[in-house]
Amino acid sequence: MEVVKVSPKYQVVVPLRVRESLQLRPGQKLQVLLYKNRIELIPEKKIGEMKGFLKGINTHFDREFGRA
């Protein structure tokens, strides 16, 4: 786990190892979520980069009785 410090302007630096692993680029946008008392940063991706990311997903599910 990496530790970062919040600057007086409330900025943080994403550690090099994390930037390289996620292939983050300067200017790239991150979604910020507050989840169960923690902050999660999720890189936004262009729609073209999303092609095929659901390949092989199981789309079978049982419907609830009485629902159309």
mmCIF file of the N, C-alpha and C atoms, coordinates in Angstrom:
data_MODEL
# 
_entry.id   MODEL 
# 
loop_
_atom_site.group_PDB 
_atom_site.id 
_atom_site.type_symbol 
_atom_site.label_atom_id 
_atom_site.label_alt_id 
_atom_site.label_comp_id 
_atom_site.label_asym_id 
_atom_site.label_entity_id 
_atom_site.label_seq_id 
_atom_site.pdbx_PDB_ins_code 
_atom_site.Cartn_x 
_atom_site.Cartn_y 
_atom_site.Cartn_z 
_atom_site.occupancy 
_atom_site.B_iso_or_equiv 
_atom_site.pdbx_formal_charge 
_atom_site.auth_seq_id 
_atom_site.auth_comp_id 
_atom_site.auth_asym_id 
_atom_site.auth_atom_id 
_atom_site.pdbx_PDB_model_num 
ATOM 1   N N  . MET A 1 1  ? 0.850   -1.168  0.000   1.00 0.00 ? 1  MET A N  1 
ATOM 2   C CA . MET A 1 1  ? 0.000   0.000   0.000   1.00 0.00 ? 1  MET A CA 1 
ATOM 3   C C  . MET A 1 1  ? 0.899   1.234   0.000   1.00 0.00 ? 1  MET A C  1 
ATOM 4   N N  . GLU A 1 2  ? 0.538   2.205   -0.800  1.00 0.00 ? 2  GLU A N  1 
ATOM 5   C CA . GLU A 1 2  ? 1.269   3.464   -0.894  1.00 0.00 ? 2  GLU A CA 1 
ATOM 6   C C  . GLU A 1 2  ? 0.622   4.491   0.035   1.00 0.00 ? 2  GLU A C  1 
ATOM 7   N N  . VAL A 1 3  ? 1.424   5.422   0.513   1.00 0.00 ? 3  VAL A N  1 
ATOM 8   C CA . VAL A 1 3  ? 0.925   6.507   1.358   1.00 0.00 ? 3  VAL A CA 1 
ATOM 9   C C  . VAL A 1 3  ? 1.237   7.823   0.659   1.00 0.00 ? 3  VAL A C  1 
ATOM 10  N N  . VAL A 1 4  ? 0.245   8.717   0.607   1.00 0.00 ? 4  VAL A N  1 
ATOM 11  C CA . VAL A 1 4  ? 0.446   10.031  0.011   1.00 0.00 ? 4  VAL A CA 1 
ATOM 12  C C  . VAL A 1 4  ? 0.036   11.091  1.022   1.00 0.00 ? 4  VAL A C  1 
ATOM 13  N N  . LYS A 1 5  ? 0.510   12.301  0.797   1.00 0.00 ? 5  LYS A N  1 
ATOM 14  C CA . LYS A 1 5  ? 0.225   13.411  1.694   1.00 0.00 ? 5  LYS A CA 1 
ATOM 15  C C  . LYS A 1 5  ? -0.667  14.412  0.978   1.00 0.00 ? 5  LYS A C  1 
ATOM 16  N N  . VAL A 1 6  ? -1.648  14.962  1.663   1.00 0.00 ? 6  VAL A N  1 
ATOM 17  C CA . VAL A 1 6  ? -2.523  15.983  1.115   1.00 0.00 ? 6  VAL A CA 1 
ATOM 18  C C  . VAL A 1 6  ? -1.828  17.335  1.284   1.00 0.00 ? 6  VAL A C  1 
ATOM 19  N N  . SER A 1 7  ? -1.682  18.062  0.163   1.00 0.00 ? 7  SER A N  1 
ATOM 20  C CA . SER A 1 7  ? -1.016  19.368  0.204   1.00 0.00 ? 7  SER A CA 1 
ATOM 21  C C  . SER A 1 7  ? -1.956  20.415  0.786   1.00 0.00 ? 7  SER A C  1 
ATOM 22  N N  . PRO A 1 8  ? -1.432  21.603  1.095   1.00 0.00 ? 8  PRO A N  1 
ATOM 23  C CA . PRO A 1 8  ? -2.301  22.683  1.583   1.00 0.00 ? 8  PRO A CA 1 
ATOM 24  C C  . PRO A 1 8  ? -3.412  23.048  0.597   1.00 0.00 ? 8  PRO A C  1 
ATOM 25  N N  . LYS A 1 9  ? -3.223  22.725  -0.686  1.00 0.00 ? 9  LYS A N  1 
ATOM 26  C CA . LYS A 1 9  ? -4.261  22.966  -1.694  1.00 0.00 ? 9  LYS A CA 1 
ATOM 27  C C  . LYS A 1 9  ? -5.132  21.730  -1.900  1.00 0.00 ? 9  LYS A C  1 
ATOM 28  N N  . TYR A 1 10 ? -5.052  20.760  -1.010  1.00 0.00 ? 10 TYR A N  1 
ATOM 29  C CA . TYR A 1 10 ? -5.815  19.511  -1.063  1.00 0.00 ? 10 TYR A CA 1 
ATOM 30  C C  . TYR A 1 10 ? -5.477  18.675  -2.289  1.00 0.00 ? 10 TYR A C  1 
ATOM 31  N N  . GLN A 1 11 ? -4.235  18.717  -2.735  1.00 0.00 ? 11 GLN A N  1 
ATOM 32  C CA . GLN A 1 11 ? -3.780  17.919  -3.864  1.00 0.00 ? 11 GLN A CA 1 
ATOM 33  C C  . GLN A 1 11 ? -2.985  16.726  -3.349  1.00 0.00 ? 11 GLN A C  1 
ATOM 34  N N  . VAL A 1 12 ? -3.001  15.637  -4.131  1.00 0.00 ? 12 VAL A N  1 
ATOM 35  C CA . VAL A 1 12 ? -2.182  14.463  -3.825  1.00 0.00 ? 12 VAL A CA 1 
ATOM 36  C C  . VAL A 1 12 ? -1.455  14.050  -5.102  1.00 0.00 ? 12 VAL A C  1 
ATOM 37  N N  . VAL A 1 13 ? -0.319  13.390  -4.949  1.00 0.00 ? 13 VAL A N  1 
ATOM 38  C CA . VAL A 1 13 ? 0.440   12.874  -6.082  1.00 0.00 ? 13 VAL A CA 1 
ATOM 39  C C  . VAL A 1 13 ? 0.218   11.369  -6.144  1.00 0.00 ? 13 VAL A C  1 
ATOM 40  N N  . VAL A 1 14 ? -0.199  10.888  -7.299  1.00 0.00 ? 14 VAL A N  1 
ATOM 41  C CA . VAL A 1 14 ? -0.375  9.448   -7.492  1.00 0.00 ? 14 VAL A CA 1 
ATOM 42  C C  . VAL A 1 14 ? 1.023   8.843   -7.631  1.00 0.00 ? 14 VAL A C  1 
ATOM 43  N N  . PRO A 1 15 ? 1.364   7.873   -6.791  1.00 0.00 ? 15 PRO A N  1 
ATOM 44  C CA . PRO A 1 15 ? 2.712   7.294   -6.841  1.00 0.00 ? 15 PRO A CA 1 
ATOM 45  C C  . PRO A 1 15 ? 3.057   6.712   -8.213  1.00 0.00 ? 15 PRO A C  1 
ATOM 46  N N  . LEU A 1 16 ? 4.343   6.781   -8.565  1.00 0.00 ? 16 LEU A N  1 
ATOM 47  C CA . LEU A 1 16 ? 4.834   6.332   -9.866  1.00 0.00 ? 16 LEU A CA 1 
ATOM 48  C C  . LEU A 1 16 ? 4.408   4.905   -10.181 1.00 0.00 ? 16 LEU A C  1 
ATOM 49  N N  . ARG A 1 17 ? 4.549   4.009   -9.223  1.00 0.00 ? 17 ARG A N  1 
ATOM 50  C CA . ARG A 1 17 ? 4.198   2.607   -9.446  1.00 0.00 ? 17 ARG A CA 1 
ATOM 51  C C  . ARG A 1 17 ? 2.728   2.463   -9.854  1.00 0.00 ? 17 ARG A C  1 
ATOM 52  N N  . VAL A 1 18 ? 1.845   3.238   -9.234  1.00 0.00 ? 18 VAL A N  1 
ATOM 53  C CA . VAL A 1 18 ? 0.414   3.194   -9.555  1.00 0.00 ? 18 VAL A CA 1 
ATOM 54  C C  . VAL A 1 18 ? 0.165   3.824   -10.922 1.00 0.00 ? 18 VAL A C  1 
ATOM 55  N N  . ARG A 1 19 ? 0.802   4.961   -11.195 1.00 0.00 ? 19 ARG A N  1 
ATOM 56  C CA . ARG A 1 19 ? 0.641   5.620   -12.507 1.00 0.00 ? 19 ARG A CA 1 
ATOM 57  C C  . ARG A 1 19 ? 1.057   4.700   -13.640 1.00 0.00 ? 19 ARG A C  1 
ATOM 58  N N  . GLU A 1 20 ? 2.187   4.036   -13.470 1.00 0.00 ? 20 GLU A N  1 
ATOM 59  C CA . GLU A 1 20 ? 2.666   3.128   -14.515 1.00 0.00 ? 20 GLU A CA 1 
ATOM 60  C C  . GLU A 1 20 ? 1.757   1.919   -14.673 1.00 0.00 ? 20 GLU A C  1 
ATOM 61  N N  . SER A 1 21 ? 1.307   1.367   -13.559 1.00 0.00 ? 21 SER A N  1 
ATOM 62  C CA . SER A 1 21 ? 0.448   0.189   -13.604 1.00 0.00 ? 21 SER A CA 1 
ATOM 63  C C  . SER A 1 21 ? -0.872  0.481   -14.317 1.00 0.00 ? 21 SER A C  1 
ATOM 64  N N  . LEU A 1 22 ? -1.433  1.665   -14.078 1.00 0.00 ? 22 LEU A N  1 
ATOM 65  C CA . LEU A 1 22 ? -2.715  2.044   -14.677 1.00 0.00 ? 22 LEU A CA 1 
ATOM 66  C C  . LEU A 1 22 ? -2.543  2.818   -15.979 1.00 0.00 ? 22 LEU A C  1 
ATOM 67  N N  . GLN A 1 23 ? -1.302  3.047   -16.374 1.00 0.00 ? 23 GLN A N  1 
ATOM 68  C CA . GLN A 1 23 ? -0.986  3.796   -17.592 1.00 0.00 ? 23 GLN A CA 1 
ATOM 69  C C  . GLN A 1 23 ? -1.685  5.156   -17.598 1.00 0.00 ? 23 GLN A C  1 
ATOM 70  N N  . LEU A 1 24 ? -1.588  5.870   -16.472 1.00 0.00 ? 24 LEU A N  1 
ATOM 71  C CA . LEU A 1 24 ? -2.181  7.200   -16.371 1.00 0.00 ? 24 LEU A CA 1 
ATOM 72  C C  . LEU A 1 24 ? -1.339  8.197   -17.152 1.00 0.00 ? 24 LEU A C  1 
ATOM 73  N N  . ARG A 1 25 ? -2.023  9.187   -17.745 1.00 0.00 ? 25 ARG A N  1 
ATOM 74  C CA . ARG A 1 25 ? -1.354  10.219  -18.525 1.00 0.00 ? 25 ARG A CA 1 
ATOM 75  C C  . ARG A 1 25 ? -1.663  11.584  -17.906 1.00 0.00 ? 25 ARG A C  1 
ATOM 76  N N  . PRO A 1 26 ? -0.757  12.552  -18.050 1.00 0.00 ? 26 PRO A N  1 
ATOM 77  C CA . PRO A 1 26 ? -1.059  13.905  -17.575 1.00 0.00 ? 26 PRO A CA 1 
ATOM 78  C C  . PRO A 1 26 ? -2.325  14.429  -18.244 1.00 0.00 ? 26 PRO A C  1 
ATOM 79  N N  . GLY A 1 27 ? -3.190  15.037  -17.464 1.00 0.00 ? 27 GLY A N  1 
ATOM 80  C CA . GLY A 1 27 ? -4.436  15.580  -17.991 1.00 0.00 ? 27 GLY A CA 1 
ATOM 81  C C  . GLY A 1 27 ? -5.584  14.592  -18.032 1.00 0.00 ? 27 GLY A C  1 
ATOM 82  N N  . GLN A 1 28 ? -5.293  13.304  -17.781 1.00 0.00 ? 28 GLN A N  1 
ATOM 83  C CA . GLN A 1 28 ? -6.356  12.300  -17.794 1.00 0.00 ? 28 GLN A CA 1 
ATOM 84  C C  . GLN A 1 28 ? -7.295  12.553  -16.615 1.00 0.00 ? 28 GLN A C  1 
ATOM 85  N N  . LYS A 1 29 ? -8.567  12.319  -16.840 1.00 0.00 ? 29 LYS A N  1 
ATOM 86  C CA . LYS A 1 29 ? -9.562  12.532  -15.787 1.00 0.00 ? 29 LYS A CA 1 
ATOM 87  C C  . LYS A 1 29 ? -9.748  11.270  -14.962 1.00 0.00 ? 29 LYS A C  1 
ATOM 88  N N  . LEU A 1 30 ? -10.001 11.463  -13.665 1.00 0.00 ? 30 LEU A N  1 
ATOM 89  C CA . LEU A 1 30 ? -10.294 10.376  -12.742 1.00 0.00 ? 30 LEU A CA 1 
ATOM 90  C C  . LEU A 1 30 ? -11.643 10.657  -12.091 1.00 0.00 ? 30 LEU A C  1 
ATOM 91  N N  . GLN A 1 31 ? -12.476 9.645   -11.987 1.00 0.00 ? 31 GLN A N  1 
ATOM 92  C CA . GLN A 1 31 ? -13.715 9.787   -11.239 1.00 0.00 ? 31 GLN A CA 1 
ATOM 93  C C  . GLN A 1 31 ? -13.373 9.616   -9.762  1.00 0.00 ? 31 GLN A C  1 
ATOM 94  N N  . VAL A 1 32 ? -13.979 10.438  -8.912  1.00 0.00 ? 32 VAL A N  1 
ATOM 95  C CA . VAL A 1 32 ? -13.723 10.389  -7.482  1.00 0.00 ? 32 VAL A CA 1 
ATOM 96  C C  . VAL A 1 32 ? -14.998 9.908   -6.791  1.00 0.00 ? 32 VAL A C  1 
ATOM 97  N N  . LEU A 1 33 ? -14.880 8.800   -6.065  1.00 0.00 ? 33 LEU A N  1 
ATOM 98  C CA . LEU A 1 33 ? -16.030 8.235   -5.356  1.00 0.00 ? 33 LEU A CA 1 
ATOM 99  C C  . LEU A 1 33 ? -15.735 8.160   -3.866  1.00 0.00 ? 33 LEU A C  1 
ATOM 100 N N  . LEU A 1 34 ? -16.718 8.497   -3.066  1.00 0.00 ? 34 LEU A N  1 
ATOM 101 C CA . LEU A 1 34 ? -16.638 8.273   -1.630  1.00 0.00 ? 34 LEU A CA 1 
ATOM 102 C C  . LEU A 1 34 ? -17.399 6.986   -1.362  1.00 0.00 ? 34 LEU A C  1 
ATOM 103 N N  . TYR A 1 35 ? -16.712 5.981   -0.836  1.00 0.00 ? 35 TYR A N  1 
ATOM 104 C CA . TYR A 1 35 ? -17.318 4.667   -0.643  1.00 0.00 ? 35 TYR A CA 1 
ATOM 105 C C  . TYR A 1 35 ? -16.893 4.117   0.713   1.00 0.00 ? 35 TYR A C  1 
ATOM 106 N N  . LYS A 1 36 ? -17.858 3.922   1.591   1.00 0.00 ? 36 LYS A N  1 
ATOM 107 C CA . LYS A 1 36 ? -17.599 3.354   2.920   1.00 0.00 ? 36 LYS A CA 1 
ATOM 108 C C  . LYS A 1 36 ? -16.400 4.012   3.602   1.00 0.00 ? 36 LYS A C  1 
ATOM 109 N N  . ASN A 1 37 ? -16.454 5.325   3.726   1.00 0.00 ? 37 ASN A N  1 
ATOM 110 C CA . ASN A 1 37 ? -15.437 6.089   4.447   1.00 0.00 ? 37 ASN A CA 1 
ATOM 111 C C  . ASN A 1 37 ? -14.054 6.027   3.800   1.00 0.00 ? 37 ASN A C  1 
ATOM 112 N N  . ARG A 1 38 ? -14.011 5.864   2.469   1.00 0.00 ? 38 ARG A N  1 
ATOM 113 C CA . ARG A 1 38 ? -12.735 5.896   1.763   1.00 0.00 ? 38 ARG A CA 1 
ATOM 114 C C  . ARG A 1 38 ? -12.939 6.589   0.416   1.00 0.00 ? 38 ARG A C  1 
ATOM 115 N N  . ILE A 1 39 ? -11.849 7.016   -0.187  1.00 0.00 ? 39 ILE A N  1 
ATOM 116 C CA . ILE A 1 39 ? -11.880 7.683   -1.480  1.00 0.00 ? 39 ILE A CA 1 
ATOM 117 C C  . ILE A 1 39 ? -11.363 6.713   -2.527  1.00 0.00 ? 39 ILE A C  1 
ATOM 118 N N  . GLU A 1 40 ? -12.085 6.582   -3.626  1.00 0.00 ? 40 GLU A N  1 
ATOM 119 C CA . GLU A 1 40 ? -11.643 5.739   -4.734  1.00 0.00 ? 40 GLU A CA 1 
ATOM 120 C C  . GLU A 1 40 ? -11.499 6.606   -5.970  1.00 0.00 ? 40 GLU A C  1 
ATOM 121 N N  . LEU A 1 41 ? -10.379 6.460   -6.671  1.00 0.00 ? 41 LEU A N  1 
ATOM 122 C CA . LEU A 1 41 ? -10.125 7.178   -7.916  1.00 0.00 ? 41 LEU A CA 1 
ATOM 123 C C  . LEU A 1 41 ? -10.202 6.177   -9.059  1.00 0.00 ? 41 LEU A C  1 
ATOM 124 N N  . ILE A 1 42 ? -11.072 6.440   -10.020 1.00 0.00 ? 42 ILE A N  1 
ATOM 125 C CA . ILE A 1 42 ? -11.273 5.519   -11.134 1.00 0.00 ? 42 ILE A CA 1 
ATOM 126 C C  . ILE A 1 42 ? -10.949 6.246   -12.433 1.00 0.00 ? 42 ILE A C  1 
ATOM 127 N N  . PRO A 1 43 ? -9.936  5.775   -13.176 1.00 0.00 ? 43 PRO A N  1 
ATOM 128 C CA . PRO A 1 43 ? -9.583  6.445   -14.427 1.00 0.00 ? 43 PRO A CA 1 
ATOM 129 C C  . PRO A 1 43 ? -10.716 6.365   -15.443 1.00 0.00 ? 43 PRO A C  1 
ATOM 130 N N  . GLU A 1 44 ? -11.021 7.518   -16.056 1.00 0.00 ? 44 GLU A N  1 
ATOM 131 C CA . GLU A 1 44 ? -11.997 7.518   -17.145 1.00 0.00 ? 44 GLU A CA 1 
ATOM 132 C C  . GLU A 1 44 ? -11.295 7.024   -18.396 1.00 0.00 ? 44 GLU A C  1 
ATOM 133 N N  . LYS A 1 45 ? -12.021 6.292   -19.209 1.00 0.00 ? 45 LYS A N  1 
ATOM 134 C CA . LYS A 1 45 ? -11.464 5.779   -20.456 1.00 0.00 ? 45 LYS A CA 1 
ATOM 135 C C  . LYS A 1 45 ? -12.325 6.239   -21.609 1.00 0.00 ? 45 LYS A C  1 
ATOM 136 N N  . LYS A 1 46 ? -11.690 6.428   -22.759 1.00 0.00 ? 46 LYS A N  1 
ATOM 137 C CA . LYS A 1 46 ? -12.432 6.774   -23.958 1.00 0.00 ? 46 LYS A CA 1 
ATOM 138 C C  . LYS A 1 46 ? -13.245 5.563   -24.387 1.00 0.00 ? 46 LYS A C  1 
ATOM 139 N N  . ILE A 1 47 ? -14.378 5.815   -25.023 1.00 0.00 ? 47 ILE A N  1 
ATOM 140 C CA . ILE A 1 47 ? -15.266 4.726   -25.411 1.00 0.00 ? 47 ILE A CA 1 
ATOM 141 C C  . ILE A 1 47 ? -14.564 3.720   -26.313 1.00 0.00 ? 47 ILE A C  1 
ATOM 142 N N  . GLY A 1 48 ? -13.643 4.174   -27.140 1.00 0.00 ? 48 GLY A N  1 
ATOM 143 C CA . GLY A 1 48 ? -12.900 3.276   -28.026 1.00 0.00 ? 48 GLY A CA 1 
ATOM 144 C C  . GLY A 1 48 ? -12.015 2.303   -27.266 1.00 0.00 ? 48 GLY A C  1 
ATOM 145 N N  . GLU A 1 49 ? -11.552 2.706   -26.083 1.00 0.00 ? 49 GLU A N  1 
ATOM 146 C CA . GLU A 1 49 ? -10.706 1.841   -25.261 1.00 0.00 ? 49 GLU A CA 1 
ATOM 147 C C  . GLU A 1 49 ? -11.524 0.755   -24.561 1.00 0.00 ? 49 GLU A C  1 
ATOM 148 N N  . MET A 1 50 ? -12.843 0.923   -24.518 1.00 0.00 ? 50 MET A N  1 
ATOM 149 C CA . MET A 1 50 ? -13.717 -0.013  -23.818 1.00 0.00 ? 50 MET A CA 1 
ATOM 150 C C  . MET A 1 50 ? -14.105 -1.213  -24.686 1.00 0.00 ? 50 MET A C  1 
ATOM 151 N N  . LYS A 1 51 ? -13.798 -1.154  -25.970 1.00 0.00 ? 51 LYS A N  1 
ATOM 152 C CA . LYS A 1 51 ? -14.205 -2.217  -26.890 1.00 0.00 ? 51 LYS A CA 1 
ATOM 153 C C  . LYS A 1 51 ? -13.698 -3.579  -26.406 1.00 0.00 ? 51 LYS A C  1 
ATOM 154 N N  . GLY A 1 52 ? -14.636 -4.517  -26.251 1.00 0.00 ? 52 GLY A N  1 
ATOM 155 C CA . GLY A 1 52 ? -14.286 -5.881  -25.884 1.00 0.00 ? 52 GLY A CA 1 
ATOM 156 C C  . GLY A 1 52 ? -14.078 -6.131  -24.406 1.00 0.00 ? 52 GLY A C  1 
ATOM 157 N N  . PHE A 1 53 ? -14.272 -5.131  -23.537 1.00 0.00 ? 53 PHE A N  1 
ATOM 158 C CA . PHE A 1 53 ? -13.977 -5.367  -22.124 1.00 0.00 ? 53 PHE A CA 1 
ATOM 159 C C  . PHE A 1 53 ? -14.990 -6.290  -21.441 1.00 0.00 ? 53 PHE A C  1 
ATOM 160 N N  . LEU A 1 54 ? -16.142 -6.511  -22.061 1.00 0.00 ? 54 LEU A N  1 
ATOM 161 C CA . LEU A 1 54 ? -17.128 -7.440  -21.501 1.00 0.00 ? 54 LEU A CA 1 
ATOM 162 C C  . LEU A 1 54 ? -17.126 -8.798  -22.193 1.00 0.00 ? 54 LEU A C  1 
ATOM 163 N N  . LYS A 1 55 ? -16.153 -9.022  -23.054 1.00 0.00 ? 55 LYS A N  1 
ATOM 164 C CA . LYS A 1 55 ? -16.094 -10.276 -23.790 1.00 0.00 ? 55 LYS A CA 1 
ATOM 165 C C  . LYS A 1 55 ? -16.019 -11.456 -22.812 1.00 0.00 ? 55 LYS A C  1 
ATOM 166 N N  . GLY A 1 56 ? -16.877 -12.444 -23.034 1.00 0.00 ? 56 GLY A N  1 
ATOM 167 C CA . GLY A 1 56 ? -16.877 -13.631 -22.192 1.00 0.00 ? 56 GLY A CA 1 
ATOM 168 C C  . GLY A 1 56 ? -17.732 -13.526 -20.940 1.00 0.00 ? 56 GLY A C  1 
ATOM 169 N N  . ILE A 1 57 ? -18.393 -12.387 -20.737 1.00 0.00 ? 57 ILE A N  1 
ATOM 170 C CA . ILE A 1 57 ? -19.213 -12.231 -19.537 1.00 0.00 ? 57 ILE A CA 1 
ATOM 171 C C  . ILE A 1 57 ? -20.449 -13.133 -19.640 1.00 0.00 ? 57 ILE A C  1 
ATOM 172 N N  . ASN A 1 58 ? -20.847 -13.696 -18.530 1.00 0.00 ? 58 ASN A N  1 
ATOM 173 C CA . ASN A 1 58 ? -22.022 -14.556 -18.476 1.00 0.00 ? 58 ASN A CA 1 
ATOM 174 C C  . ASN A 1 58 ? -23.265 -13.673 -18.430 1.00 0.00 ? 58 ASN A C  1 
ATOM 175 N N  . THR A 1 59 ? -24.087 -13.716 -19.462 1.00 0.00 ? 59 THR A N  1 
ATOM 176 C CA . THR A 1 59 ? -25.289 -12.887 -19.521 1.00 0.00 ? 59 THR A CA 1 
ATOM 177 C C  . THR A 1 59 ? -26.550 -13.654 -19.127 1.00 0.00 ? 59 THR A C  1 
ATOM 178 N N  . HIS A 1 60 ? -26.402 -14.898 -18.694 1.00 0.00 ? 60 HIS A N  1 
ATOM 179 C CA . HIS A 1 60 ? -27.563 -15.689 -18.272 1.00 0.00 ? 60 HIS A CA 1 
ATOM 180 C C  . HIS A 1 60 ? -27.914 -15.346 -16.826 1.00 0.00 ? 60 HIS A C  1 
ATOM 181 N N  . PHE A 1 61 ? -29.191 -15.146 -16.592 1.00 0.00 ? 61 PHE A N  1 
ATOM 182 C CA . PHE A 1 61 ? -29.664 -14.933 -15.221 1.00 0.00 ? 61 PHE A CA 1 
ATOM 183 C C  . PHE A 1 61 ? -31.099 -15.420 -15.116 1.00 0.00 ? 61 PHE A C  1 
ATOM 184 N N  . ASP A 1 62 ? -31.508 -15.779 -13.936 1.00 0.00 ? 62 ASP A N  1 
ATOM 185 C CA . ASP A 1 62 ? -32.880 -16.231 -13.689 1.00 0.00 ? 62 ASP A CA 1 
ATOM 186 C C  . ASP A 1 62 ? -33.748 -15.022 -13.385 1.00 0.00 ? 62 ASP A C  1 
ATOM 187 N N  . ARG A 1 63 ? -34.865 -14.941 -14.093 1.00 0.00 ? 63 ARG A N  1 
ATOM 188 C CA . ARG A 1 63 ? -35.797 -13.842 -13.849 1.00 0.00 ? 63 ARG A CA 1 
ATOM 189 C C  . ARG A 1 63 ? -36.622 -14.138 -12.604 1.00 0.00 ? 63 ARG A C  1 
ATOM 190 N N  . GLU A 1 64 ? -37.030 -13.046 -11.939 1.00 0.00 ? 64 GLU A N  1 
ATOM 191 C CA . GLU A 1 64 ? -37.904 -13.187 -10.775 1.00 0.00 ? 64 GLU A CA 1 
ATOM 192 C C  . GLU A 1 64 ? -39.306 -13.527 -11.257 1.00 0.00 ? 64 GLU A C  1 
ATOM 193 N N  . PHE A 1 65 ? -40.012 -14.389 -10.527 1.00 0.00 ? 65 PHE A N  1 
ATOM 194 C CA . PHE A 1 65 ? -41.366 -14.788 -10.882 1.00 0.00 ? 65 PHE A CA 1 
ATOM 195 C C  . PHE A 1 65 ? -42.271 -13.571 -10.879 1.00 0.00 ? 65 PHE A C  1 
ATOM 196 N N  . GLY A 1 66 ? -43.110 -13.453 -11.904 1.00 0.00 ? 66 GLY A N  1 
ATOM 197 C CA . GLY A 1 66 ? -44.091 -12.384 -11.960 1.00 0.00 ? 66 GLY A CA 1 
ATOM 198 C C  . GLY A 1 66 ? -43.576 -11.089 -12.567 1.00 0.00 ? 66 GLY A C  1 
ATOM 199 N N  . ARG A 1 67 ? -42.335 -11.066 -13.009 1.00 0.00 ? 67 ARG A N  1 
ATOM 200 C CA . ARG A 1 67 ? -41.795 -9.858  -13.628 1.00 0.00 ? 67 ARG A CA 1 
ATOM 201 C C  . ARG A 1 67 ? -41.709 -10.082 -15.132 1.00 0.00 ? 67 ARG A C  1 
ATOM 202 N N  . ALA A 1 68 ? -42.085 -9.096  -15.879 1.00 0.00 ? 68 ALA A N  1 
ATOM 203 C CA . ALA A 1 68 ? -42.068 -9.209  -17.341 1.00 0.00 ? 68 ALA A CA 1 
ATOM 204 C C  . ALA A 1 68 ? -40.692 -9.030  -17.905 1.00 0.00 ? 68 ALA A C  1 
# 
